[in-house]
Amino acid sequence: MHMWQGVTVALIPVGETGPRLHRAARLEDAVHEVVERRLVKRGWEPSIITYAGYGTTEWVRVMARVLLSRPVPKTGWLARRGSADRPKKLRGWRSFATVSQMNAPVIITAGGERHEAIGDRGGFVDAVVPAKLEPGWQTVTVQSGDGEPVEAPVQIIDPAVTFGIVSDIDDTVMVTALPRPLLAAWNTFVLDEHARSAVPGMAVLYERLRTAHPGAPVFYLSTGAWNVAPALNRFLRRHLYPVGPLLLTDWGPTKDRWFRSGPEHKRLTLERLSQEFPRVRWLLIGDDGQHDQEIYAEFASKHPDNVAAVAIRRLSPAQAVLAGTLPSLPESDTSVVSARFGRKWLGAPDGAGLSQLLTEAELL
């Protein structure tokens, strides 16, 4: 790893080095190695899932994951079956029934240049590489071994853009009641993804914002696992949300703890965006069912010049009870935000209400 124009560039192995891994991570890795070794002996091959990345005209962040997949016959009746056996109902647990390739080497080709990178212990590749690309949606490729290169979309943000949107997903654009553990597990692992509903008016609001601010990026920041990224992308497309990179987290133990910290993931991601795009003022959109208010207040207090406004979708009393919380912003953070932003700390129960408030705040 090294710094390139203020951005961390991953062009060398990013495997787990340094302090000893947490025992949960060591156990997970030991089981993973046994399973991976057996699947490789059975002929399973590396395959790549790419995620939407982003960057500027000078660099690009590429995100992907290397999985082990059963080889698909190129001829015969199995090849002709195509998608006939694809389940009509897509249950969430299928997203987690995957086996990644640990520390997998890949080749990233961006802007005509080739770069080497290595995935982490979960098979995830997250690399920032130098690339000369034009603003707009472009394409880079990621290749594992002798496999075919897989295309990855990347959104190149114009240097002239000074407004962007960072949006939470759960209970902000999609109704999940995430803070309630049993219901969250049901929504994530059991429920057919087509049964999930959108928060009223939010897709229209986002499209209006994109129209009012041409070229503005939309980042979807969530504590959800990368395993559900394909399902989330399908949901966003189905409900006509603007296309934008997902900023999710890994599934399972970390190097130093049993469970990952969702709030810490959001804090670090917001901090990273402020460094990568210092001229952009962000509209931060979330809900009051988790920690969005506290996280956004902290960020707004630390980076006031990087925040255009904070828009919070207010859960109804019934929704808040079902979510297992009646959240409130700490008094100290409320005073800081009110003093610094005034009308630009907004709250409403749906997209229509937030749209009206953003219009009054002169952001629409």
Secondary structure, DSSP 8 states (H G I E B T S, - for coil): -EEETTEEE--SB----SS---HHHHHHHHHHHHHHHHHHHTT-EEEEEEEEEEE-SSEEEEEEEEEEE----SSSHHHHTTTTTS-SS-BGGGGG---B-TT-EEEEEETTEEEEEE--TTSEEEEEEE----SEEEEEEEE-TTS--EEEEEEE--TT--EEEEE--BTTTB---TTSHHHHHIIIIISBGGG--B-TTHHHHHHHHHHHSTT--EEEEEEEEGGGHHHHHHHHHHTT-----EEEE--S--SSSSS--HHHHHHHHHHHHHHH-TT-EEEEEEESSSSHHHHHHHHHHH-GGGEEEEEEE---HHHHHHTT------HHHHHHHHHHHGGGEEEESSHHHHHHHHHHTT--
